[in-house]
Amino acid sequence: MENELQKTRSLLNPILTFGAFVIAFIFFYGLIGEDKTELPSQLIGQSTPVFKVEDIYNPSIIHTDKEFEGKIILVNVWASWCPSCYIEHPYWKQHSKNKDITLVGLNYRDTKGKALAFLRQQGDYYQWNLFDEKGRLGIEFGVYGAPETYLIDNKGKIRYRHVGIVNTKVFNEIILPLVEKIKQGS
């Protein structure tokens, strides 16, 4: 009986080792095989969602999708509860100086007090800030979480979606070339 058990173990060891290798390979490939900052979006090429959302500072000011018309817009989805937003936010000071882009903040599923404290502490580089406490506008955009950034052309079409931190490299190598294409009419 013990001899048969040893034979079974000797047959199972290579199978289990190979199985573990296959699982590790699939897991590792899943981590590095795709660019996780470019999640597919069915909204690319589509019009910006129709919306009416209050301003984060003044609830009597209501922003709408009509304000996007004729401008190249970067909508940055952020929240005070988002650790990556604290890392990303200082980059917006630099990016906000680009005169070809209107930078709009979309505060996502946050409380007004915490969001305003974030802007006081970190700085507010947005030309306006939309307050999306319940996340409804985020759902319309297809937001998975924060930070996410959407490039909207001057015709109101979503041209690009970036999931994660927009740092100088992403801004210069991806967003700015797209902005140039938009300015040239393509």
N, C-alpha and C positions, 0 to 999 in steps of 0.2 A: 504494500500500500504506500509506504513512504517512498519507494522507488518511483511509483507512478506520479506522485506529487512533485517530485524533483523534475521529472520529464515535463510535466505540465508547466512548471515554473520556467524551465529552460526554454520552452516554446513561447511563453507569454512575455518574457523579458524583452526580446527584440521587437515584438509587436507593440508593447506598451511604450518602449523607447521611441519607436518610429512614430507612434500616435502623438506622443508628447512633442516631438520635433515638428510635426505637421501643425499642431495647434499653436505652438510658439511662432512658427513661420507666418501663419495666417494672422495672428495677433500683431506681430511686428510689421508685416506688410500693411495692415490696416492703419497703423500709426503713421507710417511714412509714405505710403503709396499714393495718397491723394492730398491735394492742397485743401486743408480744412477751412481756409479763409474764403474760398470761393464755393460756397454752397449753391447748388442750382436754385434758381428762382424763376417761377413761372411769370413773374412780373417784369423781367427784363424785356424791354421793348414795349411794355404796356404803359398806359397813362398812370400817373400818380393817383392813388386812391382819392376819392372825393372825401373831404373832411371839414369839420368845424371843431376846433380845439382851442381851449382857453390859453392865454399867455401865462407863463409861470409866475410872473411878477404881478400881473393885473388881470384878474378873472373877468373883468368887464371888456377886455380886449379879446376878441375872438379871431383866430387865424384860420384861413381857409386855403385849400389847394389853389385857389385863384391867384394867391400871392406868389406862386412859383412860376407863373407864366412870364415868358420873356427873359428869365434868368437861369443861369447855371447854378444849381442848388446842390449842396452837400448836406444831407440830413444825417446827423450823428445821433444814434440812439445811445443814451447813457442813463446811469442811475447811481444814486449814492451808495446803494448796496453792492455795487459791482466793483470788485477789486481791480480788474483790468482797466476800468474807467479812470481810476486814480493814476495809473501808469500812462494811459493814453492822453489824458487831458492836457498836460503841458505842451504836447505837440500841437494842439489846436491854436495856441497862442501864435506860433510860427505860421501855421497854415492859414489862419484867419487874415493874414496880411495880403493874400492873393486877391487882387481886385476883380478877377474874372469869375470868382466864386462867391455865392452867398452861403454862408455857413449857418445852418439852422440846427439847433439842439432839439432833440425829442426825449424829454425826460419820461422814462418808461417804468410803469408800475412802482412808483415811489410815493413817499409822502411829501407834501409841499414843504414842510419844515426842514426835513432832511435834505431835500433837493436844494433849497435856498441856502442852507448852511454849506453844502458842497460848493456851490457857486461862489459864496463869499470867501471860503477858504482857498479854493483852487483857482479862482478867477473865472470870469464869464467872457468868453471869446466869441460867442454866438451873436449873430445879428438879431435873432429872436429865438425864443425858447418856447416850445410847445409842451404843455403839461398833460401827460397821458396817464393819469393816476391808475386807471383800471386796465390799461393796456389795449384798449380797443383799436386805436390807430396803429399800434404796433402789430396787432393781428392783421389788419388790412395790408400792411407792408410785408407781412410774412416773417416778422421778427421771431427769432429763436431765443434771443437773450441780448444782453448788452456786453460789450459794445458791438454795434453793427453800424455800418455807414452805407448810405445809398447816394449815388450820383444821378441827378435828374437833369436832363438837358433843357434847353431853353424852349422846347415845345411841350414840356411836361411829361416826357417819357423817362422811365427808369432805365438807365444805361448800364449801371454796374452796382453790385452789392458786395461789400466786404464784411466778413465776419471776423471779429477780433480787433486788435489794436492797429490803428492807422498811424504808423510811425513815419519818419522822414523817407525811408526807402519806399514804402508802399505809396506814399503821397507822390514822390518824384517819379517813380518808375511805372506806376499804374494809373493813378488818378490824373496827374497832369497831362500825360499823353492823350488820355480820353477827353479831357477838357479841350485840348488843342484840336482834336478831331471835331468836337462839337462846334467850336468856334469857326472851323473851316466848312461847316455844313455837312459833315459826313457822320 
